[in-house]
């Protein structure tokens, strides 16, 4: 029954994502930038499909991934620096964020980086729990750490793409909007989003998991008192030599 619900959820979200992608593929603001931005989707979506049978994620994880990819597709359609969210807000409420908060730049890219951490840290945690069998402290720290690492890697990819393509396409893809600290702010927001996600997850587990404190303490207990490094290398060498066949055997 649970697997049935998981499969239906995956199919529904996949269908909705294809519909959103097809709709936003029509007349994007900058076709070349749209194509570059969609490399992420073309790589990530097939991985989810191919791994679903062996490693089906929870419906919570799939919804989080769907929301982030949908947000990314909107940014790709308009280019992140020109998403007209102020026009949408003005139409809906009569006010804009720019007027209300005094924004001088388009902050949709900031929202996307924050959402990356907020929405993807939980699926990353689920993979760590189920594949690497991490527990306690490491089940919260490692998703945060990986989120930060991926965010940093993405900034390097953006930089490389901007250097490679240059011109208006490079500027559109980089999307700094004149902010020299854009990369650092993007990484900080992804980190903040992941921290909020992990703190919220920890709060739920404190409430529902009776052995939460024990699991946290156990995860920080030293399992191997003896140091590794050169001692471990020497041990493995001795074992290898003892297992090696004698000359003439």
Secondary structure, DSSP 8 states (H G I E B T S, - for coil): -HHHHHHHHHHHHHHHHHHHHHHHTTT-S-HHHHHHHTHHHHHHHHHHHHHTTTS---HHHHHHHHHHHHHHHHHHHH-GGG--HHHHHHHHHS--HHHHH---S--HHHHHHHHHHHHHHHHHHHHIIIII---TTHHHHHHHHHHHHHHHHHHHHHHHHHHHH-HHHHHHHH--TT-TTHHHHHHHHHHHHHHHHHHHHHHHHHHH-TTHHHHHHHHTS-S--S--THHHHHHHHHHHHHHS--TT-
